Every structure is written in structure tokens, then in C-alpha cells.
Amino acid sequence: MEEFTGYVENVVFHNDQNGYTVLELAAGEEKKTCVGIFSLIAEGDYLKVSGNEIKHPVYGKQLKVESYEVRAPEDKASMEKYLGSGTIKGVGPALAARMIAAFGEETFRVIETEPERLAEVRGISERLARNIALQFEEKRDMRQGMLFLQQYGISNLLAVKIIKQYGAKAAKVLEENPYKLAEDISGVGFRIADEIARKAGFGADSEFRMKAAISYCLQQASGNGHIYLPENLLKESLSSLLGMSLEDVPLEDYLTELVMAQKLVRREEDGEMVLYPSSLYYMELNCARMLLDLNQKYPINMPSVHHMLAGIEKREAIVLDSLQREAVLAAQEHGLLVITGGPGTGKTTTINTMIHLFEQEGLDILLAAPTGRAAKRMSETTGYQASTIHRLLEVVGSPEEEDRGKSHFERNEENPLETDVLIVDEVSMVDLYLLHSLLKAVPVGTHLVLVGDVNQLPSVGPGNVLRDLIESGCCPVIRLLHIFRQAEESDIIVNAHKINRGEMISFENKSRDFFMVERPGAREIMGAVYTLMTRKLPSYVRIRPYDIQVLTPMRKGELGVTRLNEILQGILNPPSGNKAEKEFRETVFREGDKVMQIKNDYKLEWEVRGSYGAVAENGCGIFNGDCGIIREINDFGQYFLIEFDENKRVEYPYSCLDELELAYAVTIHKSQGSEYPAVVLPVLSGPRMLMNRNLLYTAVTRAKNCVVIVGSSFMVQEMIRNVSEQKRYSSLAKRLEELSKI
């Protein structure tokens, strides 16, 4: 281990997100290039570093720093360098030299204890003297705060976030209530705060701990799709989280205090007491009010509408069935309409007919869907431009770098959408947050048509929007049931409907687009997947192996996403001397890899280039579920160049790699809203609550041209029989029913 002490002469590179820094450290004539994790470092700082010398293939010898400490400069030259580095605003090299000439090695003491004497130096007013002393004190407090936090085992990266949030009050916050970190700082959950609190001496039965744990359990529940939790389930979750019995804990008092502080809402639902996070309760209530406000009935000239409809059917060479016709007329007559139906039941034809009819009446129409892929498919099937809901609402990311996943929408109740008709597809994917934002931007008087397949999996986020709307009975709902002749020619569609009805499907492999490959174990399944993806399917469906999507029910296990991606990467994109790699945590990313964004990031900038390299379109935001290919890994610039769907090219910084994962295989949940030329579905075993009809139906309906199930036909049959789904605690239907009676 080598040690070196000197001042920071130049910060070559610094990443605010993870603290990774390249800097030049100087001591007299000797200089060293240092790399490592540094926080709150500025040119002029005096450091003692420890580490090992490495040789970079491009940049030569570097000191890889394992630990460091910031010291007060020990001589006049170092003091002058620090003060003149720009770290103290208003002080440049010339002024720093005059300060050192006036006070020598006493300069720092004068700044701290007698700042008024600085005015003796030419060029320093009394006001500037006070300002210099204030900045000097703030920087000292920041460094002392960092040292204080590090004694609790807090990383430099987290310490920087804490200091930025609380400033000089950081120590006081940790001494009084470390659990406040979980409320105020992104990336700090209950477990991190709990570990810090334990080191700070807080007891297992601390009031702060209990209240923080209650909030955390409800937050985790919302992450699993729930709007509320019954009290008995909350208590079970609390006991499991805290690792202790709650018999002697005054839980009732804590719940009452949280309700009084307006952090929780407690009420009776279906004969049992339940608890909501206040934000979700009032969001759901507000959604119900806005939906009912939109649910107006408008007078229409029925003979005229029927005449126009007949003309559209003749011109477009289509014949609507009775339910499709009813849906088109209901969209004319009502401000709010829900249309649901499975594949092949004519949802697209119904939407197209609505568009033609509204256009003929001179109305403005907007089309939207929750994801980029769903919006693209909507555009292709209707011939009209559709956008993502985020883009429609003009999403704007947070200006703070650490809040990349936070945003607001420019379109809202004060700046609503300017349209007469809004048609939204794939509504089964819409969670409560997105519904609330959308409804705020839709003024009363707009025709809102919500389309989706209620039998698909519900949204990843909290709520059960489509199902609750249908079950409420408070708005018009049209269920399209007829499977059209053209759709009947596809066994994907026929079998999807059989699965949905609980009927067994054929495994005789006489189909042109639906196959079952029986294999007894995980190793044999992977062998079959290898053959399918490299030899069989590309030629059969006439696609690239990259266009084949492996879908799996689980993340963990031999046939989970993590393991499958590792194997499929080795098959489809093996290591090569021509391909750069970057290891992040336990994943190796390689040029040519297929990847997926797993969080909304509103700050990532993208551009689409034309055939001659000119920028044809640009914007901000890459969203959960967006897929792309790594075109370049730039180690010097610390970024990946990724080409996402719709040719959006992004310089993806290393600091955001926790938002990215390999996508050769994805969970069935993550595939919602997407359509793939071919789907390979490994099915062997899994938890009964997960391996159900709903999941199998969603997986099968993701395929356009071919589905191959590999594994156990017995398990497929069990999934078809299993109608048990994980219960989702939501209450939009109840709020709609309550408000409709007022």
C-alpha cells in the first residue's frame, strides 16, 4: 500500500452520482494521477491518500486510491494554492497571495477566529471578509459532517447525499432520528436507516423505528401493486420486518399518531380495518371524482351517425359486429367509455372506426399508450400517430441529478390537453399514478376512451385501474367477445382464448404458430432453447435471434431472468476481442448486448438521426420497459452508447447502470404492452400463486407469429386450471360507487 500527501492540482473527471474521480495530486515537483471514489473534493484541497499503483493500458501509471483524508494545508504554499483554487468564491490566485503575505501560516486561524482582519488586505472589503469566513466555515462543517457520518459506516456516496440534504444539521438529524433519512433521501430505505440507527444506539422498540417501519411496509405494499393493506397483514409484515413480537408494542398509539399527522388514512373496507398511505388514498379518491366528472352523456343525431357509420364500413370494407357497433356509438354518446376484449376480438377495427367517425365530425383526436412499444403498435394498426402517455403529457425531469427518476408533467389541470377525443390503449398497464396525471390533463367535455384486455396481468405500479373501472358499474363498458374469422386462423389467438376460458390446449404440434417442446428438467430446457434460438426459429419465422424474446415467470432460479440472461448472452453475444465489456455489480455488459431500462429516467437525453447523420428528432426520457442494443462502451467517457426502440440513441452514463439489465430474457410482467415476432416460454415449476392462468395468458398474447413453450405440459395444464391470483388491494371501484351516490 502506497501513501502520498499533496494538494489537488487538477480534477480531471468527477462523477457526482457515484463519486468516481480522476485527479492530479501534487507535492512540490512530484505529481501523481489518482483514481477512486472521492466526495466533496475541490482543486486546492490537501489530501493524504493510500492505495496501490496500477498501469492503465491507455493512461499509464495511476494510484488506485483505497482511502483518503482531507487535511489542513501544512505550509504557506499549500494554503495559498487552496485559497487561490476557486474553492472560496471571490478569492483568486492574486488575492490569495496577498492574504498569505499578510498573515503567513496564521491565515487560516485569522479566517476562523478574526475574519474582520481580512479587510486589512488590499481588495477585501468587510462584506467580502465575512463572506470568505462564512464559506470557510461551511466547508469545514461539511468535512466534519463527512467524518461524523463515516463513523456510522456510511459510504461516501450516501454521506454526500445526507450532507446535501441537511448541511451542517446532518449530525443533529442522525442523533435525534436517523429514520428521517428514509423519508427525505432517495435511495435510503428503512433497512439502511435501521442499520445507521442501530449504530447510533437506538433501541429495537424505538418509537421512531416503529413509525418508520409502518411507513416502509405500506410503501413496499404499493411496490407490489397494493393501494392499502388490511391491518392484520400490516402487523404480519411489521413483525417479519422487525424480527420481533409486537405484543408489548403500543402499535395502536403509533397508528393513531400517524393518522393524526395525516400520513395514514384508516377506514373500514369490506368489514375489516385497513390502512392507506394518505397520498394513495386521496389520489384514488381524486381519480374517482375526475372520472365521474368526465362521464357525461351527450345528445347525438342517431340517424345521421348511423348514415356516416354505414359510409365508413363501405369505404373501409369492414363489417362491424353488434358489440363493435355499440362501442362506436357509445363513444359518441358518452364522455367516458371502457372497451375490453382479448386478442382477435376486433379492438383495433373498433378504434379505427371511431377515429374515422370522429374525424368526419371535425373533432380533434389524440391516441396514446403506456409504453413506447405499445404506442408504436397503435400507430401501425391505426395509421395515426400515437404517443406514450408520458410524452403526451409533456414529461419534464427533475433538475436535480440525484432525482433522475422524479418528474412532473407540463400538461395538467392548469394546462390541459387540447383535444376533443383521447383514446388510450393497453390500459391494463396503467397504474394509479399515471391515471391520476392523465385525468388531471383531460378537461370535462373530452371524450375519453380507455381500451385494454382485463384478463392480462395488472399494472406493475399500484392500483388495478382497468378491472376496478369495469367492476364499479359506474361507467359504460363494452366487452368485445366475438373472435373474427381471420383471427381464428391463428392458434396463438385460439389457444389464448382457450386458456382464458380454462380449456385445455392441444400439445400435438400440428399448429403453424403454437408449439410445445416437452423437456423434463432445467438443463434439457436450456438445450432446447439454445437450438430454437440459434437454428430453428430464425429460419422458420424469418427473423434474427435478437428478435426472439424469452419470457419467464420468475427472476430467480435456474429458469429465472438472471440465470437465463447469463446463459443467453453467452450463446448470442459471446466474449470477443473486438467487443468492449463493462462489469457492473454481478452483470457483464458487452457491446452488442440486448438490454432493458428498468426505471423511469426523465433526464436521459436521446436523439434520432436521419440517413445522413443529421439529428431528425431529440428529447428526454427513457422509461421502464424500453429495450435497446449496446452499440459502444466508452470507458474514457464513462458511458454506453445504446440504441433504444424507435432508433433513439442515448449516451448512457456509467452512473445509471443500476437502471439497466440484460434483456435476452425478461419476466412476463415486464413484457406487458409489448409484441414480439416470436416468444419462447420456459415452463417447469414455480410458486402456485405465481404460476396461474392469468400469467400464461399474458405470455402467450405477447407473440405475433410464433409461440414455443418448452418444458412441462403438465405444468402448463396446471397453470390453466389455477385461477388463483395474488390479491391486489385497491379501492377505485369503491370510491367510484361512493361518489356516484352523492
Salt bridges, closest charged atoms under 4 A:
GLU2 OE2 - LYS32 NZ 2.99
GLU3 OE1 - LYS48 NZ 3.65
GLU9 OE1 - LYS31 NZ 2.75
ASP16 OD1 - HIS14 NE2 3.45
ASP45 OD1 - ARG143 NH2 2.72
GLU53 OE2 - LYS32 NZ 3.95
GLU69 OE1 - ARG71 NE 3.57
GLU74 OE2 - ARG71 NH1 3.72
GLU106 OE1 - ARG109 NE 2.50
GLU112 OE2 - ARG140 NH1 3.75
GLU114 OE2 - ARG109 NH1 2.98
GLU114 OE2 - ARG117 NH1 3.68
GLU120 OE2 - ARG117 NE 3.48
GLU137 OE2 - ARG140 NH2 3.81
ASP141 OD1 - ARG140 NH2 3.67
GLU183 OE1 - LYS263 NZ 3.72
ASP184 OD2 - LYS180 NZ 3.12
ASP194 OD1 - ARG209 NE 2.81
GLU195 OE2 - ARG198 NH2 2.57
GLU195 OE2 - LYS199 NZ 3.92
GLU207 OE2 - LYS211 NZ 2.76
GLU231 OE2 - ARG266 NE 2.52
GLU252 OE2 - ARG266 NH1 2.71
GLU257 OE1 - LYS211 NZ 2.46
GLU269 OE2 - ARG267 NE 3.24
GLU269 OE2 - ARG735 NH2 2.91
ASP270 OD2 - LYS734 NZ 3.30
ASP293 OD2 - ARG289 NH1 3.13
GLU313 OE1 - ARG325 NH2 2.70
GLU316 OE2 - ARG315 NE 3.75
GLU316 OE2 - HIS356 NE2 3.68
GLU333 OE2 - LYS297 NZ 3.69
GLU394 OE2 - ARG411 NE 3.03
GLU401 OE2 - ARG404 NH1 2.35
ASP403 OD1 - LYS406 NZ 3.76
GLU410 OE2 - HIS408 NE2 2.91
GLU426 OE2 - ARG377 NH2 2.59
GLU489 OE2 - ARG485 NH1 3.69
GLU503 OE2 - ARG501 NE 2.85
GLU508 OE1 - LYS510 NZ 3.39
ASP547 OD1 - ARG544 NH2 3.14
GLU566 OE2 - ARG563 NH1 3.05
GLU581 OE2 - ARG590 NE 2.72
ASP601 OD2 - ARG404 NE 2.79
GLU607 OE2 - ARG609 NH2 2.72
GLU617 OE2 - ARG391 NH2 2.36
GLU643 OE1 - ARG631 NE 3.25
GLU643 OE1 - ARG649 NH1 3.09
ASP645 OD2 - ARG373 NE 2.96
GLU646 OE1 - LYS648 NZ 3.90
ASP658 OD2 - LYS599 NZ 3.74
GLU661 OE1 - ARG555 NH2 2.98
GLU718 OE2 - ARG721 NH1 2.75
GLU738 OE2 - ARG267 NH2 2.97
GLU738 OE2 - ARG735 NH2 3.01
